[in-house]
């Protein structure tokens, strides 16, 4: 009996040691190459810009689809690409903007069609582990410090196991971003040949519209200008979801108070211009999409009067 108790004690001691050691196995937060840790680098970019700036906010379509340096040169305004993952959810992204956007800034929201309001809880825990400021961007399921401690360890265990089994993707690490927050590793890579994120789109976006309108009220009060655009999208998927998308577009135009600068099909492109999913563009696709964004934004941004009241939609 004593041997059994000793063995059980040793087993639980080993498990507890592994739990404590997980952050060590995963590397230091400051030097980790974890993709989601790039939020800190993106915030550093924003904090380092003096004066007005253009903040790109949304999901990973912005990482793979925008040439921010070109935007900056053409529009004569500093650009920071805040895009990370659509699965963070709209509330998370808007709360992050409330934290980093300042008076006189211009926010361009580029939202994937499948993005929901709440986002993925596991992803919230992951991003907040590496970026503690993100704890303020979502409502944690467990507020107990003790429970959060074990939730983080559980999250790290799953991440390490997944990384070991899949080896990760070469275009999905913290090192794959440039100083603007754009993804650049994929630009010289051969597309894998299969496009993911082929979701059935739902036109029921009442919660999303409410969240966007609430953010618009916040932005107007703070002197922040907000513009909305659809994300790049494979034309084949557009055709598959066309009826739902048209209904969604009609609701946005009728009820959303943020100014839209693109029509529903403005940013649909052939599949040959997409990298690994129906929102991620190749190098050629990125250049084409950036040119389109420049044309749209140049009509809205007055180069000599960036804080002009006309930039703030009060519709």
C-alpha positions in Angstrom: 0.0 0.0 0.0 2.8 2.4 0.9 4.6 1.7 -2.4 1.3 2.4 -4.3 0.9 5.7 -2.4 4.5 6.7 -3.2 4.1 5.8 -6.9 0.9 7.9 -7.1 2.6 10.8 -5.3 5.6 10.6 -7.7 3.2 10.5 -10.7 1.4 13.6 -9.6 4.6 15.3 -8.8 5.9 14.6 -12.3 2.7 15.8 -13.8 2.8 19.0 -11.8 6.4 19.6 -12.7 5.6 19.3 -16.4 2.7 21.7 -16.0 5.0 24.2 -14.4 7.7 23.6 -17.0 5.4 24.2 -20.0 6.3 27.9 -20.4 10.0 27.0 -20.3 9.5 24.4 -23.0 7.6 27.0 -25.1 10.3 29.6 -24.8 10.4 33.1 -23.4 7.5 35.4 -24.3 9.8 38.1 -25.5 11.7 35.9 -27.9 9.1 33.3 -28.9 8.4 32.9 -32.6 4.7 32.1 -31.8 2.5 33.7 -34.5 0.1 35.3 -32.0 2.9 37.0 -30.1 3.3 39.4 -33.1 0.5 41.5 -31.5 3.2 43.0 -29.3 5.3 44.0 -32.3 2.3 45.5 -34.0 1.5 47.6 -30.9 5.1 48.7 -30.8 4.7 49.9 -34.4 1.6 51.9 -33.5 3.1 53.4 -30.3 6.2 54.5 -32.3 4.2 56.6 -34.7 3.9 60.3 -33.8 0.7 62.0 -35.0 -2.1 60.7 -37.2 -1.9 57.2 -38.7 -3.9 54.8 -40.8 -4.6 51.6 -38.8 -5.6 48.5 -40.7 -7.8 46.2 -38.5 -9.4 42.9 -39.2 -8.3 39.3 -39.7 -5.4 37.6 -41.5 -6.6 38.9 -44.9 -4.7 42.0 -44.0 -1.5 40.1 -43.2 -1.5 38.3 -46.6 -3.3 41.0 -48.7 -1.8 44.4 -48.1 1.5 46.1 -49.0 1.5 48.7 -46.2 4.7 50.4 -47.2 3.1 51.2 -50.6 -0.1 52.4 -48.9 2.0 54.7 -46.7 4.0 56.2 -49.6 1.0 56.7 -51.9 -1.4 58.1 -49.2 1.3 60.2 -47.3 0.2 58.8 -43.9 2.0 56.3 -41.6 0.4 52.9 -41.8 0.2 50.2 -39.1 -1.2 46.8 -40.0 -3.0 45.4 -36.9 -4.5 42.4 -38.7 -3.9 39.0 -37.0 -6.7 36.3 -36.9 -10.4 36.5 -37.8 -11.1 33.9 -35.2 -10.3 36.4 -32.5 -13.7 37.8 -33.2 -15.1 41.2 -33.9 -15.5 42.3 -30.2 -11.8 41.5 -29.5 -10.6 43.4 -32.6 -12.8 46.5 -31.8 -11.7 46.5 -28.1 -8.1 46.4 -29.2 -8.8 49.4 -31.4 -10.3 51.3 -28.5 -7.0 50.7 -26.7 -4.6 51.8 -29.4 -6.3 54.2 -31.7 -6.0 57.9 -30.9 -7.6 61.2 -31.9 -7.0 62.0 -35.5 -6.3 58.4 -36.5 -8.0 56.7 -39.4 -9.2 53.1 -38.9 -9.8 50.8 -41.9 -11.8 47.8 -41.0 -11.4 44.8 -43.4 -13.5 42.0 -42.0 -13.7 38.4 -43.3 -17.3 37.3 -44.1 -17.2 34.4 -41.6 -16.0 36.5 -38.6 -18.3 36.3 -35.7 -18.7 38.6 -32.6 -17.3 36.5 -29.8 -14.4 34.7 -31.4 -12.5 31.6 -30.2 -11.9 31.3 -26.5 -8.8 29.1 -26.9 -7.3 31.7 -29.2 -8.1 34.5 -26.7 -6.1 32.6 -24.1 -3.2 32.0 -26.4 -2.9 35.6 -27.6 -3.2 36.9 -24.0 -0.6 34.6 -22.7 2.0 36.2 -25.1 0.4 39.6 -25.0 -1.0 40.4 -21.5 -2.6 43.6 -22.7 -5.1 41.4 -24.6 -6.7 40.3 -21.4 -8.7 43.6 -21.6 -10.0 42.8 -25.1 -12.3 39.8 -24.2 -14.3 38.5 -21.3 -12.5 35.5 -19.9 -14.7 32.5 -19.0 -12.8 31.9 -15.8 -11.8 35.0 -13.7 -10.2 33.0 -10.9 -6.4 33.4 -11.0 -6.0 29.8 -10.0 -8.3 28.6 -12.8 -6.6 30.8 -15.3 -3.2 29.4 -14.3 -4.3 25.9 -15.2 -6.2 27.1 -18.3 -3.0 28.7 -19.6 -1.0 25.5 -19.0 -3.7 23.4 -20.7 -3.6 25.8 -23.7 0.2 25.6 -23.9 0.1 21.8 -23.7 -2.3 21.6 -26.7 -0.3 24.2 -28.6 3.1 22.4 -28.1 1.5 19.1 -29.0 0.0 20.5 -32.2 3.3 22.3 -33.1 5.2 19.0 -32.6 2.7 17.0 -34.8 2.2 19.5 -37.6 5.6 21.3 -37.4 3.6 24.5 -38.1 3.6 26.5 -41.4 6.6 28.5 -42.6 4.4 31.6 -43.2 2.9 31.5 -39.8 5.5 32.6 -37.3 6.3 35.9 -35.6 9.3 36.2 -37.8 7.3 36.3 -40.9 6.1 39.9 -40.4 7.8 43.1 -41.5 8.0 46.4 -39.6 4.5 47.5 -40.8 2.8 44.3 -39.6 2.5 42.7 -43.0 3.2 39.0 -43.7 6.1 38.7 -46.1 7.4 35.1 -45.9 4.6 33.8 -48.2 5.4 36.3 -51.0 8.3 34.1 -52.3 6.7 30.8 -51.6 4.8 28.4 -53.9 1.1 28.2 -52.9 0.3 24.8 -51.4 -2.4 24.2 -54.1 -5.4 23.8 -51.9 -7.4 26.8 -50.6 -8.9 26.6 -47.2 -11.6 28.7 -45.3 -14.3 27.7 -47.7 -17.2 28.5 -45.3 -20.9 28.7 -46.0 -21.6 32.4 -45.3 -24.6 33.4 -43.2 -26.3 36.7 -43.8 -27.5 36.9 -40.1 -25.1 39.6 -38.9 -27.3 41.6 -36.5 -24.8 41.2 -33.6 -21.9 42.3 -35.8 -23.7 45.4 -37.1 -24.6 46.4 -33.5 -20.9 46.0 -32.5 -19.7 48.0 -35.4 -22.3 50.8 -34.7 -21.3 50.9 -31.0 -17.7 51.2 -32.1 -18.6 54.0 -34.5 -20.1 56.0 -31.6 -17.0 55.5 -29.6 -14.8 56.6 -32.5 -16.8 59.8 -33.2 -16.6 60.8 -29.6 -12.8 60.2 -29.6 -12.2 62.0 -33.0 -11.2 58.7 -34.7 -12.3 58.2 -38.3 -13.5 54.8 -39.3 -14.0 53.3 -42.8 -15.2 49.8 -43.7 -14.3 47.6 -46.6 -14.9 44.0 -47.6 -11.9 41.7 -47.6 -10.4 40.1 -50.7 -12.3 36.9 -51.6 -11.9 34.2 -54.2 -14.5 34.8 -57.0 -15.5 31.1 -56.9 -16.5 31.3 -53.3 -18.3 34.6 -54.0 -20.4 32.7 -56.6 -21.1 29.9 -54.1 -22.3 32.3 -51.5 -23.7 35.1 -53.7 -27.3 35.2 -52.5 -26.3 35.3 -48.8 -23.6 37.9 -49.5 -26.1 40.2 -51.4 -28.5 39.9 -48.4 -25.6 40.7 -46.0 -24.5 43.7 -48.1 -28.0 45.0 -48.1 -28.2 44.9 -44.3 -24.8 46.6 -43.9 -25.8 49.4 -46.3 -29.2 49.9 -44.5 -28.1 49.6 -40.9 -24.4 50.1 -40.4 -23.3 53.6 -39.6 -19.6 53.2 -40.6 -18.9 54.5 -44.1 -18.3 51.7 -46.6 -15.7 52.4 -49.3 -16.1 49.2 -51.4 -19.0 47.5 -53.2 -19.7 43.8 -52.5 -17.7 42.4 -55.5 -14.9 45.0 -55.7 -12.3 42.8 -54.1 -13.2 39.4 -55.7 -10.2 37.9 -57.5 -9.5 34.7 -59.4 -8.2 31.7 -57.4 -4.8 31.9 -59.0 -4.2 35.1 -56.9 -4.7 33.3 -53.6 -2.1 31.6 -51.5 -3.5 29.1 -49.0 -7.1 30.1 -48.4 -9.8 32.1 -50.1 -8.9 35.3 -48.2 -5.1 35.2 -48.4 -3.5 36.7 -51.5 -0.2 35.8 -53.3 2.4 38.4 -54.0 0.8 39.3 -57.3 -2.7 39.3 -55.7 -1.4 41.5 -52.9 -0.1 44.1 -55.3 -3.4 44.2 -57.2 -5.4 44.5 -54.0 -3.2 47.2 -52.6 -3.7 49.3 -55.8 -7.4 49.0 -55.4 -7.2 50.0 -51.7 -5.1 53.0 -52.7 -7.8 54.1 -55.2 -10.6 53.7 -52.7 -8.8 55.4 -49.8 -7.4 58.3 -51.8 -11.0 59.5 -52.3 -11.6 59.5 -48.5 -8.3 60.8 -47.1 -7.4 64.4 -47.6 -3.6 64.5 -47.7 -3.5 68.0 -46.4 -6.3 67.8 -43.8 -6.2 64.3 -42.2 -8.3 65.3 -39.3 -11.1 66.8 -41.5 -14.6 66.2 -40.0 -15.7 64.8 -43.4 -13.7 61.6 -42.6 -16.0 60.8 -39.6 -19.2 59.2 -40.8 -22.2 60.5 -38.9 -24.8 58.7 -41.1 
